[in-house]
Amino acid sequence: MKLYFKSLLVKILWFLVSALRQKHNPIVIAVAGSVGKTSTKSAIATVLSEKYNVQWQNGNYNDIVSVPLIFFGQKMPNIYNPFGWLKLFMSAVIQILGSYKYNIVIVELGSDKPGDIGFFKKYLHVDYGILTAISAEHMENFNDIEAVAKEELGISEIADVLIVDIDSVDKKYVKT
């Protein structure tokens, strides 16, 4: 039952994000990597906020359900709270139909296991992708560091421009 609700929520949330992006066209920046995502996202938001209206979440909303909430500046209600979700959906629709004050949205993409970044391919295309690092994090869910690299590099498939911390990502993984 929980998987059904989660699947339904994912479809609705990403539909709303798509509608928001079609109408208001904010620049979207996604940060991925084994480590340093949250601090990188915060640093980028801080710098860009000096000139632009930036929407981002301080913390690690970084999975397929929580990332869409960042676009609307919402906290995640309990999955079984229909009134919380209804309120969230109504707020999102108001932002879509009305004015949206953000020029830039910055999101964080988490990957605890193979396929996590792949889930985003169906729903998210970003203007800029940032890859912070590839390291042996969450190795209990990956066979080896090569599998971690493959997963984190999935961001390259959803970004128009990929920016890589070349000091933290082995050059063998990145074509320059």
Contact map, one row per residue, 1 for C-alpha under 8 A:
11111000000000000000000000000000000000000000000000000000000000000000000000000000000000000000000000000000000000000000000000000000000000000000000000000000000000000000000000000000
11111100000000000000000000000000000000000000000000000000000000000000000000000010000000000000000000000000000000000000000000000000000000000000000000000000000000000000000000000000
11111110000000000000000000000000000000000000000000000000000000000000000000000000000000000000000000000000000000000000000000000000000000000000000000000000000000000000000000000000
11111111000000000000000000000000000000000000000000000000000000000000000000000000000000000000000000000000000000000000000000000000000000000000000000000000000000000000000000000000
11111111100000000000000000000000000000000000000000000000000000000000000000000010000000000000000000000000000000000000000000000000000000000000000000000000000000000000000000000000
01111111110000000000000000000000000000000000000000000000000000001000000000000010000000000000000000000000000000000000000000000000000000000000000000000000000000000000000000000000
00111111111000000000000000000000000000000000000000000000000000000000000000000000000000000000000000000000000000000000000000000000000000000000000000000000000000000000000000000000
00011111111100000000000000000000000000000000000000000000000000000000000000000000000000000000000000000000000000000000000000000000000000000000000000000000000000000000000000000000
00001111111110000000000000000000000000000000000000000000000000001000000000000000000000000000000000000000000000000000000000000000000000000000000000000000000000000000000000000000
00000111111111000000000000000000000000000000000000000000000000011000000000000000000000000000000000000000000000000000000000000000000000000000000000000000000000000000000000000000
00000011111111100000000000000000000000000000000000000000000000000000000000000000000000000000000000000000000000000000000000000000000000000000000000000000000000000000000000000000
00000001111111110000000000000000000000000000000000000000000000000000000000000000000000000000000000000000000000000000000000000000000000000000000000000000000000000000000000000000
00000000111111111000000000000000000000000000000000000000000000001001100000000000000000001000000000000000000000000000000000000000000000000000000000000000000000000000000000000000
00000000011111111100000000000000000000000000000000000000000000000001000000000000000000000000000000000000000000000000000000100000000000000000000000000000000000000000000000000000
00000000001111111110000000000000000000000000000000000000000000000000000000000000000000000000000000000000000000000000000000000000000000000000000000000000000000000000000000000000
00000000000111111111000000000000000000000000000000000000000000000000000000000000000000000001100100000000000000000000000000000000000000000000000000000000000000000000000000000000
00000000000011111111100000000000000000000000000000000000000000000001001000000000000000000000000000000000000000000000000000000000000000000000000000000000000000000000000000000000
00000000000001111111110000000000000000000000000000000000000000000000000000000000000000000000000000000000000000000000000000000000000000000000000000000000000000000000000000000000
00000000000000111111111000000000000000000000000000000000000000000000000000000000000000000000000100000000000000000000000000000000000000000000000000000000000000000000000000000000
00000000000000011111111110000000000000000000000000000000000000000000000000000000000000000000001100000000000000000000000000000000000000000000000000000000000000000000000000000000
00000000000000001111111111000000000000000000000000000000000000000000000000000000000000000000000000000000000000000000000000000000000000000000000000000000000000000000000000000000
00000000000000000111111110000000000000000000000000000000000000000000000000000000000000000000000000000000000000000000000000000000000000000000000000000000000000000000000000000000
00000000000000000011111110000000000000000000000000000000000000000000000000000000000000000000000100000000000000000000000000000000000000000000000000000000000000000000000000000000
00000000000000000001111111000000000000000000000000000000000000000000000000000000000000000000000100010000000000000000000000000000000000000000000000000000000000000000000000000000
00000000000000000001111111100000000000000000000000000000000000000000000000000000000000000000000000000010000000000000000000000000000000000000000000000000000000000000000000000000
00000000000000000000100111110000000000000000000000000000000000000000000000000000000000000000000000000111100000000000000000000000000000000000000000000000000000000000000000000000
00000000000000000000000011111000000000000000000000000000000000000000000000000000000000000000000000000011100000000000000000000110000000000000000000000000000000000000000000000000
00000000000000000000000001111100000000000000000000000000000000000000000000000000000000000000000000000001111000000000000000000111000000000000000000000000000000000000000000000000
00000000000000000000000000111110000000000000000000000000000000000000000000000000000000000000000000000001111000000000000000000111110000000000000000000000000000000000000000000000
00000000000000000000000000011111000000000000000000000000000000000000000000000000000000000000000000000000011110000000000000000101110000000000000000000000000000000000000000000000
00000000000000000000000000001111100010011000000000000000000000000000000000000000000000000000000000000000011110000000000000000000111100000000000000000000000000000000000000000000
00000000000000000000000000000111110010000000000000000000000000000000000000000000000000000000000000000000000111000000000000000000111100000000000000000001001000000000000000000000
00000000000000000000000000000011111110000000000000000000000000000000000000000000000000000000000000000000000011000000000000000000001111000000000000000001000000000000000000000000
00000000000000000000000000000001111110000000000000000000000000000000000000000000000000000000000000000000000000100000000000000000000111111000000000010001000000000000000000000000
00000000000000000000000000000000111110000000000000000000000000000000000000000000000000000000000000000000000000000000000000000000000111101000000000000000000000000000000000000000
00000000000000000000000000000000111111110000000000000000000000000000000000000000000000000000000000000000000000000000000000000000000110000000000000000000000000000000000000000000
00000000000000000000000000000011111111111000000000000000000000000000000000000000000000000000000000000000000100000000000000000000000100000000000000000000000000000000000000000000
00000000000000000000000000000000000111111100000000000000011100000000000000000000000000000000000000000000000100000000000000000000000000000000000000000000000000000000000000000000
00000000000000000000000000000000000111111110000000000000000000000000000000000000000000000000000000000000000000000000000000000000000000000000000000000000000000000000000000000000
00000000000000000000000000000010000111111111000000000000000000000000000000000000000000000000000000000000000000000000000000000000000100000000000000000000000000000000000000000000
00000000000000000000000000000010000011111111100000000000000000000000000000000000000000000000000000000000011100000000000000000000000000000000000000000000000000000000000000000000
00000000000000000000000000000000000001111111110000000000010000000000000000000000000000000000000000000000000000000000000000000000000000000000000000000000000000000000000000000000
00000000000000000000000000000000000000111111111000000000000000000000000000000000000000000000000000000000000000000000000000000000000000000000000000000000000000000000000000000000
00000000000000000000000000000000000000011111111100000000000000000000000000000000000000000000000000000000000000000000000000000000000000000000000000000000000000000000000000000000
00000000000000000000000000000000000000001111111110000111000000000000000000000000000000000000000000000000010000000000000000000000000000000000000000000000000000000000000000000000
00000000000000000000000000000000000000000111111111000000000000000000000000000000000000000000000000000000000000000000000000000000000000000000000000000000000000000000000000000000
00000000000000000000000000000000000000000011111111100000000000000000000000000000000000000000000000000000000000000000000000000000000000000000000000000000000000000000000000000000
00000000000000000000000000000000000000000001111111111100000000000000000000000000000000000000000000000000000000000000000000000000000000000000000000000000000000000000000000000000
00000000000000000000000000000000000000000000111111111100000000000000000000000000000000000000000000000000000000000000000000000000000000000000000000000000000000000000000000000000
00000000000000000000000000000000000000000000011111110000000000000000000000000000000000000000000000000000000000000000000000000000000000000000000000000000000000000000000000000000
00000000000000000000000000000000000000000000001111111000000000000000000000000000000000000000000000000000000000000000000000000000000000000000000000000000000000000000000000000000
00000000000000000000000000000000000000000000000111111100000000000000000000000000000000000000000000000111000000000000000000000000000000000000000000000000000000000000000000000000
00000000000000000000000000000000000000000000000110111110000000000000000000000000000000000000000000001111000000000000000000000000000000000000000000000000000000000000000000000000
00000000000000000000000000000000000000000000100110011111000000000000000000000000000000000000000000000111110000000000000000000000000000000000000000000000000000000000000000000000
00000000000000000000000000000000000000000000100000001111100000000000011010000000000000000000000000000101110000000000000000000000000000000000000000000000000000000000000000000000
00000000000000000000000000000000000000000000100000000111110000000000011010000000000000000000000000000000111000000000000000000000000000000000000000000000000000000000000000000000
00000000000000000000000000000000000000000000000000000011111110000000010010000000000000000000000000000000011000000000000000000000000000000000000000000000000000000000000000000000
00000000000000000000000000000000000001000100000000000001111100000000000000000000000000000000000000000000000000000000000000000000000000000000000000000000000000000000000000000000
00000000000000000000000000000000000001000000000000000000111110000000000000000000000000000000000000000000000000000000000000000000000000000000000000000000000000000000000000000000
00000000000000000000000000000000000001000000000000000000111111000000000000000000000000000000000000000000000100000000000000000000000000000000000000000000000000000000000000000000
00000000000000000000000000000000000000000000000000000000101111100110010000000000000000000000000000000000001100000000000000000000000000000000000000000000000000000000000000000000
00000000000000000000000000000000000000000000000000000000000111110110000000000000000000000000000000000000001111000000000000000000000000000000000000000000000000000000000000000000
00000000000000000000000000000000000000000000000000000000000011111110000000000000000000000000000000000000000011100001000000000000000000000000000000000000000000000000000000000000
00000000010000000000000000000000000000000000000000000000000001111111000000000000000000000000000000000000000000000000001100000000000000000000000000000000000000000000000000000000
00000100110010000000000000000000000000000000000000000000000000111111100000000000000000000000000000000000000000000000000000000000000000000000000000000000000000000000000000000000
00000000000000000000000000000000000000000000000000000000000011111111110000010000000000000000000000000000000000000000000000000000000000000000000000000000000000000000000000000000
00000000000000000000000000000000000000000000000000000000000011111111111000000000000000000000000000000000001110000000000000000000000000000000000000000000000000000000000000000000
00000000000011001000000000000000000000000000000000000000000000011111111100000000000000000000000000000000000000000000000000000000000000000000000000000000000000000000000000000000
00000000000010000000000000000000000000000000000000000000000000001111111111110000000000000000000000000000000000000000000000000000000000000000000000000000000000000000000000000000
00000000000000000000000000000000000000000000000000000011100010000111111111000000000000000000000000000000101000000000000000000000000000000000000000000000000000000000000000000000
00000000000000001000000000000000000000000000000000000011000000000011111111000000000000000000000000000000100000000000000000000000000000000000000000000000000000000000000000000000
00000000000000000000000000000000000000000000000000000000000000000001111111000000000000000011001000000000000000000000000000000000000000000000000000000000000000000000000000000000
00000000000000000000000000000000000000000000000000000011100000000000111111100000000000000000000000000000000000000000000000000000000000000000000000000000000000000000000000000000
00000000000000000000000000000000000000000000000000000000000000000000111111110000000000010000000000000000000000000000000000000000000000000000000000000000000000000000000000000000
00000000000000000000000000000000000000000000000000000000000000000000100011111000000000000000000000000000000000000000000000000000000000000000000000000000000000000000000000000000
00000000000000000000000000000000000000000000000000000000000000000100100001111100000000000000000000000000000000000000000000000000000000000000000000000000000000000000000000000000
00000000000000000000000000000000000000000000000000000000000000000000000000111110100110000000000000000000000000000000000000000000000000000000000000000000000000000000000000000000
00000000000000000000000000000000000000000000000000000000000000000000000000011111100100000000000000000000000000000000000000000000000000000000000000000000000000000000000000000000
01001100000000000000000000000000000000000000000000000000000000000000000000001111110010000000000000000000000000000000000000000000000000000000000000000000000000000000000000000000
00000000000000000000000000000000000000000000000000000000000000000000000000000111110000000000000000000000000000000000000000000000000000000000000000000000000000000000000000000000
00000000000000000000000000000000000000000000000000000000000000000000000000001111111110000000000000000000000000000000000000000000000000000000000000000000000000000000000000000000
00000000000000000000000000000000000000000000000000000000000000000000000000000011111111000000000000000000000000000000000000000000000000000000000000000000000000000000000000000000
00000000000000000000000000000000000000000000000000000000000000000000000000000000111111100000000000000000000000000000000000000000000000000000000000000000000000000000000000000000
00000000000000000000000000000000000000000000000000000000000000000000000000001100111111110000000000000000000000000000000000000000000000000000000000000000000000000000000000000000
00000000000000000000000000000000000000000000000000000000000000000000000000001010111111111000000000000000000000000000000000000000000000000000000000000000000000000000000000000000
00000000000000000000000000000000000000000000000000000000000000000000000000000000011111111100000000000000000000000000000000000000000000000000000000000000000000000000000000000000
00000000000000000000000000000000000000000000000000000000000000000000000000000000001111111110000000000000000000000000000000000000000000000000000000000000000000000000000000000000
00000000000000000000000000000000000000000000000000000000000000000000000001000000000111111111000000000000000000000000000000000000000000000000000000000000000000000000000000000000
00000000000010000000000000000000000000000000000000000000000000000000000000000000000011111111100000000000000000000000000000000000000000000000000000000000000000000000000000000000
00000000000000000000000000000000000000000000000000000000000000000000000000000000000001111111110000000000000000000000000000000000000000000000000000000000000000000000000000000000
00000000000000000000000000000000000000000000000000000000000000000000000100000000000000111111111000000000000000000000000000000000000000000000000000000000000000000000000000000000
00000000000000010000000000000000000000000000000000000000000000000000000100000000000000011111111100000000000000000000000000000000000000000000000000000000000000000000000000000000
00000000000000010000000000000000000000000000000000000000000000000000000000000000000000001111111110000000000000000000000000000000000000000000000000000000000000000000000000000000
00000000000000000000000000000000000000000000000000000000000000000000000000000000000000000111111111000000000000000000000000000000000000000000000000000000000000000000000000000000
00000000000000000001000000000000000000000000000000000000000000000000000100000000000000000011111111110000000000000000000000000000000000000000000000000000000000000000000000000000
00000000000000010011001100000000000000000000000000000000000000000000000000000000000000000001111111110000000000000000000000000000000000000000000000000000000000000000000000000000
00000000000000000000000000000000000000000000000000000000000000000000000000000000000000000000111111100000000000000000000000000000000000000000000000000000000000000000000000000000
00000000000000000000000000000000000000000000000000000000000000000000000000000000000000000000011111110000000000000000000000000000000000000000000000000000000000000000000000000000
00000000000000000000000000000000000000000000000000000000000000000000000000000000000000000000001111111000000000000000000000000000000000000000000000000000000000000000000000000000
00000000000000000000000100000000000000000000000000000000000000000000000000000000000000000000001101111100000000000000000000000000000000000000000000000000000000000000000000000000
00000000000000000000000000000000000000000000000000001000000000000000000000000000000000000000000000111110000000000000000000000000000000000000000000000000000000000000000000000000
00000000000000000000000001000000000000000000000000011110000000000000000000000000000000000000000000011111100000000000000000000000000000000000000000000000000000000000000000000000
00000000000000000000000011100000000000000000000000011100000000000000000000000000000000000000000000001111100000000000000000000000000000000000000000000000000000000000000000000000
00000000000000000000000001111000000000000000000000011110000000000000000000000000000000000000000000000111110000000000000000000000000000000000000000000000000000000000000000000000
00000000000000000000000001111000000000000000000000000111000000000000011000000000000000000000000000000111111000000000000000000000000000000000000000000000000000000000000000000000
00000000000000000000000000011110000000001000100000000111100000000000000000000000000000000000000000000001111100000000000000000000000000000000000000000000000000000000000000000000
00000000000000000000000000011110000000001000000000000001100011000010010000000000000000000000000000000000111110000000000000000000000000000000000000000000000000000000000000000000
00000000000000000000000000000111000011001000000000000000000111000010000000000000000000000000000000000000011111000000000000000000000000000000000000000000000000000000000000000000
00000000000000000000000000000111100000000000000000000000000001100010000000000000000000000000000000000000001111100000100000000000000000000000000000000000000000000000000000000000
00000000000000000000000000000001100000000000000000000000000001100000000000000000000000000000000000000000000111110001100000000000000000000000000000000000000000000000000000000000
00000000000000000000000000000000010000000000000000000000000000100000000000000000000000000000000000000000000011111111100000000000000000000000000000000011000000000000000000000000
00000000000000000000000000000000000000000000000000000000000000000000000000000000000000000000000000000000000001111101000000000000000000000100100000000000000000000000000000000000
00000000000000000000000000000000000000000000000000000000000000000000000000000000000000000000000000000000000000111111000000000000000000000100110000000000000000000000000000000000
00000000000000000000000000000000000000000000000000000000000000000000000000000000000000000000000000000000000000111111100000000000000000000000110000110010000000000000000000000000
00000000000000000000000000000000000000000000000000000000000000000000000000000000000000000000000000000000000000101111111000000000000000000000000000000010000000000000000000000000
00000000000000000000000000000000000000000000000000000000000000100000000000000000000000000000000000000000000001111111111100000000000000000000000000000010000000000000000000000000
00000000000000000000000000000000000000000000000000000000000000000000000000000000000000000000000000000000000011100111111110000000000000000000000000000011011000000000000000000000
00000000000000000000000000000000000000000000000000000000000000000000000000000000000000000000000000000000000000000011111111000000000000000000000000000010010000000000000000000000
00000000000000000000000000000000000000000000000000000000000000010000000000000000000000000000000000000000000000000011111111100000000000000000000000000000000000000000000000000000
00000000000000000000000000000000000000000000000000000000000000010000000000000000000000000000000000000000000000000001111111110000000000000000000000000000000001000000000000000000
00000000000000000000000000000000000000000000000000000000000000000000000000000000000000000000000000000000000000000000111111111000000000000000000000000000000011000000000000000000
00000000000000000000000000000000000000000000000000000000000000000000000000000000000000000000000000000000000000000000011111110000000000000000000000000000000000000000000000000000
00000000000001000000000000000000000000000000000000000000000000000000000000000000000000000000000000000000000000000000001111111000000000000000000000000000000000000000000000000000
00000000000000000000000000000000000000000000000000000000000000000000000000000000000000000000000000000000000000000000000111111100000000000000000000000000000001000000000000000000
00000000000000000000000000000000000000000000000000000000000000000000000000000000000000000000000000000000000000000000000010111110000000000000000000000000000001110000000000000000
00000000000000000000000000111100000000000000000000000000000000000000000000000000000000000000000000000000000000000000000000011111100000000000000000000000000001110000000000000000
00000000000000000000000000111000000000000000000000000000000000000000000000000000000000000000000000000000000000000000000000001111100000000000000000000000000000111000000000000000
00000000000000000000000000011100000000000000000000000000000000000000000000000000000000000000000000000000000000000000000000000111110000000000000000000000000000111110000000000000
00000000000000000000000000001111000000000000000000000000000000000000000000000000000000000000000000000000000000000000000000000111111000000000000000000000001101111110000000000000
00000000000000000000000000001111000000000000000000000000000000000000000000000000000000000000000000000000000000000000000000000001111100000000000000000000001000000111100000000000
00000000000000000000000000000011100000000000000000000000000000000000000000000000000000000000000000000000000000000000000000000000111110000000000000000001101000000111100000000000
00000000000000000000000000000011111110010000000000000000000000000000000000000000000000000000000000000000000000000000000000000000011111000000000000000000000000000001100110000000
00000000000000000000000000000000111100000000000000000000000000000000000000000000000000000000000000000000000000000000000000000000001111100000000000000000000000000001100110000000
00000000000000000000000000000000111000000000000000000000000000000000000000000000000000000000000000000000000000000000000000000000000111110000000010011001000000000000000111000000
00000000000000000000000000000000011000000000000000000000000000000000000000000000000000000000000000000000000000000000000000000000000011111000000010011000000000000000000000000000
00000000000000000000000000000000010000000000000000000000000000000000000000000000000000000000000000000000000000000000000000000000000001111110000110010000000000000000000000000000
00000000000000000000000000000000011000000000000000000000000000000000000000000000000000000000000000000000000000000000000000000000000000111110000000000000000000000000000000000000
00000000000000000000000000000000000000000000000000000000000000000000000000000000000000000000000000000000000000011000000000000000000000011111110000000000000000000000000000000000
00000000000000000000000000000000000000000000000000000000000000000000000000000000000000000000000000000000000000000000000000000000000000011111111110010000000000000000000000000000
00000000000000000000000000000000000000000000000000000000000000000000000000000000000000000000000000000000000000000000000000000000000000000111111000000000000000000000000000000000
00000000000000000000000000000000000000000000000000000000000000000000000000000000000000000000000000000000000000011100000000000000000000000111111000000000000000000000000000000000
00000000000000000000000000000000000000000000000000000000000000000000000000000000000000000000000000000000000000001100000000000000000000000111111110110000000000000000000000000000
00000000000000000000000000000000000000000000000000000000000000000000000000000000000000000000000000000000000000000000000000000000000000000011111110100000000000000000000000000000
00000000000000000000000000000000000000000000000000000000000000000000000000000000000000000000000000000000000000000000000000000000000000010010011111110000000000000000000000000000
00000000000000000000000000000000000000000000000000000000000000000000000000000000000000000000000000000000000000000000000000000000000001110010011111111000000000000000000000000000
00000000000000000000000000000000000000000000000000000000000000000000000000000000000000000000000000000000000000000000000000000000000000000000000111111100000000000000000000000000
00000000000000000000000000000000000000000000000000000000000000000000000000000000000000000000000000000000000000000100000000000000000000000000011111111110000000000000000000000000
00000000000000000000000000000000010000000000000000000000000000000000000000000000000000000000000000000000000000000100000000000000000001110010010111111111000000000000000000000000
00000000000000000000000000000000000000000000000000000000000000000000000000000000000000000000000000000000000000000000000000000000000001100000000011111111100000000000000000001000
00000000000000000000000000000000000000000000000000000000000000000000000000000000000000000000000000000000000000000000000000000000000000000000000001111111110000000000000000000000
00000000000000000000000000000000000000000000000000000000000000000000000000000000000000000000000000000000000000100111110000000000000000000000000000111111110000000000000000000000
00000000000000000000000000000001110000000000000000000000000000000000000000000000000000000000000000000000000000100000100000000000001001000000000000011111111000000000000000000000
00000000000000000000000000000000000000000000000000000000000000000000000000000000000000000000000000000000000000000000000000000000001000000000000000001111111110000000000000000000
00000000000000000000000000000000000000000000000000000000000000000000000000000000000000000000000000000000000000000000110000000000000000000000000000000111111111000000000000000000
00000000000000000000000000000001000000000000000000000000000000000000000000000000000000000000000000000000000000000000100000000000111000000000000000000001111111100100000000000000
00000000000000000000000000000000000000000000000000000000000000000000000000000000000000000000000000000000000000000000000000000000100000000000000000000000111111111100000000000000
00000000000000000000000000000000000000000000000000000000000000000000000000000000000000000000000000000000000000000000000010000000000000000000000000000000111111100000000000000000
00000000000000000000000000000000000000000000000000000000000000000000000000000000000000000000000000000000000000000000000110011100100000000000000000000000011111110000000000000000
00000000000000000000000000000000000000000000000000000000000000000000000000000000000000000000000000000000000000000000000000001111100000000000000000000000001111111100000000000000
00000000000000000000000000000000000000000000000000000000000000000000000000000000000000000000000000000000000000000000000000001111100000000000000000000000000101111100000000000000
00000000000000000000000000000000000000000000000000000000000000000000000000000000000000000000000000000000000000000000000000000011100000000000000000000000000100111110000000000000
00000000000000000000000000000000000000000000000000000000000000000000000000000000000000000000000000000000000000000000000000000001111000000000000000000000001100111111000000000000
00000000000000000000000000000000000000000000000000000000000000000000000000000000000000000000000000000000000000000000000000000001111000000000000000000000000000001111100000000000
00000000000000000000000000000000000000000000000000000000000000000000000000000000000000000000000000000000000000000000000000000000011110000000000000000000000000000111110010000000
00000000000000000000000000000000000000000000000000000000000000000000000000000000000000000000000000000000000000000000000000000000011110000000000000000000000000000011111110000000
00000000000000000000000000000000000000000000000000000000000000000000000000000000000000000000000000000000000000000000000000000000000000000000000000000000000000000001111111100000
00000000000000000000000000000000000000000000000000000000000000000000000000000000000000000000000000000000000000000000000000000000000000000000000000000000000000000000111111000000
00000000000000000000000000000000000000000000000000000000000000000000000000000000000000000000000000000000000000000000000000000000000111000000000000000000000000000000111111000000
00000000000000000000000000000000000000000000000000000000000000000000000000000000000000000000000000000000000000000000000000000000000111000000000000000000000000000001111111101100
00000000000000000000000000000000000000000000000000000000000000000000000000000000000000000000000000000000000000000000000000000000000001000000000000000000000000000000011111111100
00000000000000000000000000000000000000000000000000000000000000000000000000000000000000000000000000000000000000000000000000000000000000000000000000000000000000000000010011111110
00000000000000000000000000000000000000000000000000000000000000000000000000000000000000000000000000000000000000000000000000000000000000000000000000000000000000000000000001111110
00000000000000000000000000000000000000000000000000000000000000000000000000000000000000000000000000000000000000000000000000000000000000000000000000001000000000000000000011111110
00000000000000000000000000000000000000000000000000000000000000000000000000000000000000000000000000000000000000000000000000000000000000000000000000000000000000000000000011111111
00000000000000000000000000000000000000000000000000000000000000000000000000000000000000000000000000000000000000000000000000000000000000000000000000000000000000000000000000111111
00000000000000000000000000000000000000000000000000000000000000000000000000000000000000000000000000000000000000000000000000000000000000000000000000000000000000000000000000000111
